[in-house]
């Protein structure tokens, strides 16, 4: 009799223990209302770092050119102070930087460092381009070619994981845009030969493990670049920028360039560029089609330094919001010790850096990186409670930046 009573008591205690444990782990829906405020990091319109509008809340990034000879002072010696200033000043405004290194700019000497120019056997070329006397690098020179590769090795070692860098734009020719309109490309002379270009592309892919980099759509032309002859290069993780973006809206040279590199490249690497505006009528045309075209080409960013001349702040903000990723929380459930979250991308492009849903500061193991538009991802997070706080965290942000999200979840 005593034994039976003991067994009953033991089973009752076990049942009570299991019931409490089950209740503690039971998930319940968490009400959540949220709206994205401001331009999301690494998306939207971009102004030059010298622009009078660079403090605009419509932007999250700034753009700057830099010459190689502004950094390299002697063989193996680099002065990064200009890079640091550009990045730090942008970060102080709550922005990241898009940086483009160049060696050829109309009306200026070439960007080849002085110590290479002074070496025996180096011959800078000076010809008219865009109607102005312009210096071109001597691509026959082995030391110049060696330096270019070394530069990007040094840059990657110093800045590959630096959140102040949003994206890099790289290339050769005028403005590093993979072309020389005038006097034209002399491959291997004023423009690198195809062998070196291929070496450069593979070098960039090897050196940069985190930072996303882009090349111009002009690189599709087979006469001056190696991509058609070496299709394996297309598998490298570069994005594409188009600095006359509106011309890609119709069949022609620009669209052909984008098509050559793959209309699905945006699914793994960013798409960006620049859109100039020279009149109010042209601005109205661009503005009227912007949301449609940004979506069609899955644009993450667009340099838009002239836009404030024709558009008000609310219009700029709206056009920024039409670019890049946008996250929406579709499910948020929590127990005392865990949470389950489902997030969809309702934007036009992925986020290309790791970003993690976090509950009470505890991150999910899986990232939102490269979640495509229209897709959603489920996350399990080892934190919960009765009033859990959901955020999206990333190590690729500067102070003051925040990845907001949309949510309309009722209890």
N, C-alpha and C positions, 0 to 999 in steps of 0.2 A: 504493500500500500504506500509505504513511504517512498519506495523506489519509483512508483508510478507518478506520484505527486512531484517528485524531483524532476522526472523527465518532462512533465507538463510545464513546469516552471522554466526549465532550460529552453524548451522550444518556444515558449512565450517570449522569453528574453531575446532569443535569436530573431524571432519574427519582428519584435519591436526595433531591434538594432538594424535589421535589413530595411524596415519601413522608413526609419529615420535617414538611413544612408540613401535610399532611393529618392526620398523627398529632397534631400540636399542636392542631388545631382539632376533633379528634374529641371528641364529648360522651360523658360517662360519668355514670351515676346516682350521686347523692350520698346516703348514708344520713342520715336526719334523724328524730330523735324529739323531740317537743316537746308540752307541755301548757300550756293557758292557766292562769295563776295570778292570782287576784284579779279584781276587776271591771274590765272594759275601759273605756278613756276614752270619755266621752260616751254611756255606757249605764247602765242599772240603776236601782236605787232611789236616791232623793235625799232628804237630810235638810236641814232649814233650817240656815243658817249660824250660828244661835244655839243649835242643839241640843246637848245634852250628849253626844250620840252622833256628833257631826260628825267625829270621828277614826276612825270605824269603817272597817275594811278592806273592808266590804261595799259602800261607795259610791265613786263617782268624781266626783260633783258635789254642790254645795250650792245651796240656793235662797234668794233674798232678794227682799223687796219694797223699793221705794224710791219716794219721792214726788218730783214735779217740783220742789217748792219747797225740797227738800233740796239741789238742785244749782244751780238758777237763782237768783242773788242780785240781779241787776239786769238791765235790758234789754241783751242781748248779752254778759252776763258770767256765766260758769259756774264754780262751785267743784266740781271733780271729786273732792275728797278722800274723800268718802263712798264713791263708786264705786271709787276706788283701794283704799281700805281693805278693802272687801268682797272685791274680786278678789284682792288680794295676800294676804290672810289665808287665803282658800280655797286659793290656789296654794301657799302655804307648807305646807299640809296635803296637797299632792299632788292637789288637786281643782280642777275648773273650776266656774264659776258659771252658774246659770240666774237671770237677772234679770228682774223684772217691775216696770215703772214703772206707777204708778196715780195717779189724781186723785180717787178717791172710795172711802172706807173707812168702814163703819158706826161711829158713835160718835166720829168725828174731823172736824175742819175739812177742807175740800177741799184738794187738793194744788196749787192754783193759786198761783204765786209771789206774794209780798206786793206787789211793785211793780205787778202787774196788778190785784190786788184794790183797791189804793189809787187806781187811775186813775179819772177821771170816766167815768161811763157803765157801769162794771162793777157787777154786782149778784150776789153770791154767794147761792145758795139754801140754806136750812137747813130740813130736814124730818126727821121720824122715819123711820129705816130699820133694819130688824132690831130694832125697839124702842128705838133710841138716836137722839139728836139727831145729824144727819149733814149735813155741808156738801157741796153739789153745785156744780160749776162752772157758770158762766154761758156757755152755748154760743151765746148771741146775740152775744157780744162778739168782734169781729173781731181784737183784739189777742191774746186768749187762743188763738184758732184759729191765728193766724200763729205764735205762740210754739211751739205743739205741733209744727208742721212744722219750725221752726228747731231745736228741741231735738234731733230725730232726725237732722237734718243734721249738727249738731255732734257728736252721739254717734257717728255712723257715721264721720266723719272721724277721730275719736280712737281708736275701738275696733273698727272693722269687722274688722281683721286681727289682733286681740289674742287669743292662744290662751287667755287666762284666761276668756274668755267662751265658754261652751258653746252656749247658746241664749238667745234673748230671747223673752219672752211680752209681747204688747202688746194693748191694747184700751181700751174705755171702760166706764163704769158701775161698779157695785160690784166691787171687787177687779180692775178691768180685764177683767171676764169677759163683757162685752157684754150685760149685763142689769141691771135695777134691779127687784128683786122688790117692794119697798115704798119709796116710794109709786108706783112704776111709771115707765116711760120717758115723758118728755115730749120727743119728738124735736124737736131744735132749741132746747131750753130747758135741761133738766138732762141731756140726752144729745145728742150731735152729730147734725146732720141728715144725711140720706143722701148728699147731695152732698159734704159735708166728709169723711165716712167713705170714700167712693170716692177722693177726693183723697189722703187719708191712706194708703190701701192702695197706691196707685200711687207715692206718695212713698217709702214704705218699700222697695218693690221697686226703685226707682231708686237709693236711697242705699246700700243694703246689697248689696255685691257678693259677700261671703264669708259673713258671719255668718248663720246660719239663725234665722228668727223664726216664731213661732206665734201664732195667735189662738184664742179659745174656740169650741167647737162651738156655743155659744149664738148666734153671729153668723148662724145660718141663718134666723132668724125674719124673715120678709119685712116685718112691720109696723115693725120698728125698724132694719133694715139694708138695704143696697143690693144684696146679692148676687143675689137672684132677679131683680130688675129690670135688673141690669147683669151678665149672665153672663160677660162678658169678664173680670171681676175674678177669676173662678175660675181663670184661667190664671196668675195671679200666684203666686210661689214660696213661699207661706206654708204652715206646717204647722198641725196642729190639736191643741189640748189639751182634755182633759175632766177637770174637777176633781171629778166624782162618777162616776168611771170605771165602777164596778160596775153602774151603771144602764144602761150601754150593752150589757150582756151579754144583755139581753132587749129585745124590741120596745118602743118608747116614745120619749119626747122626746129622750133622749140619743143613742140609736141613729139616730133620724131626722136629728139634727144631723150626725153623722158621715157618714151616707149622702149627705146633701145635698152635702157638699164633696167627695165621691168616695171610694169604698172603695179606690181605687188611689192616692190622694194620697200615701200613705206611700212609694211607689216613688220619689218625687222630693223629698219634704219630710217632716220628722220628725213622729211621733205620740207624744204624751206626756200628762201630766195629773197628777192627785192622787187618792190613795185614802185616805180617812180610816178609822179603826177605833175603834169605841166600846165593844166588848165582846170577851171571849174567844171566844164562840160565833161572832161575826161574823168575827173574825180567822181562825178555823179554816175558815170557809166560803171566805174570800178565798184563804187559803193553799192549800186543796185544789184550787181552780180556776185558780190564778194562771198556771201554765205554759201551760195551754190557752188562756186568754183573752189573755195577752200575745202569744202566737203568732197568734191569730185576728185581733187588731187591729194586729199588727206594731209593738208598743210599743218605743220606744227608751229612754224614761225614765218614772219615776213617782215623784212626791213622796210620801214614805211616812214622814213625821215621827213618826207614832204607832206605827208597827209595832214598834219595839224594846220597847215595853211588853208585847207579846204574843208575841214571837218571839225565839229565840236567834240568836246570830251566824251559825251555820252555815245556818240556815234563811233568814236575810236574804241571805246570800251566794248561796244557791241561787236565790232569787227574782230577785236582781240579774242572775245569769247567764242567766236566761230572757228577758232584754230585749236588743234591739239586734243588732248584727252579731257574728259569730264566724267567724274565718277558719281554713281548713284547707289546708295545703299538700299538693297531690295529686301534684306532680312537681317534682323538683329535679335538674337535670342541669347539668354544667359542663365546659367545655374549659379550656385554659390561659388563655384571654382573654375568655371569655364564659360566660353561664349562661342556662338556660331554666327558667322557673318557671311552674307552674300553681297557682292559688289559687282555692278555692271558698268561698262564704259559706254556712256551716251554721247561721247565726243566724236571727232572725225579721224583721230589718230591715236596710237598708243602713247603711254609714257615710256620713255626709253631707258630710264634708270630705275633701280630698285626703289619701291615704295611699299610700305607694309601697313595693313590695318593693325591697329593696336587698341587693346582694351586696358584701361587703367595704366597705360604706359608699357604694357607687355605686348610685344609684337607677335604677329603670326609668323610661322616658319616660312610660308610661301609669299612671294612678292606679286605686286600688281604689274610688274614690268611686262610690256608687250601684250597686255590684254587688249584685244582688238575691239573696235567699235561694234556694238551690237552683241558682244559676248559678256558673260558673267563668270565669276569665279567664287567658289566656296572656300571659306577659311575657318579653321578651328584655332581658338586662342585660349591659352591656359590662364585665363583670368575672367572673373565674372562679378557676382554680387547683385544686390537689389537695385543699385543705381549706377551701373557701369558707364564709364566714359569712353566713347569710341573716337579715335583719331586716325589719320593716315600719316605715318612718319617716314622720313627719308633722310639719309645721310648726305644727299646731294642738294641740300638747300642752304642758303645763307641766312644769317639772323634776320628775323622779321618775315621770312617767307613761310607760307602754310599751304598745304594741299587741302583745300576745302572739298566738300561733297554735297550732293543733293540727297534729301531723305524726306519721305512722307509716310512714316510708319505709325499707325495708331496702336493703342494698347491691345 
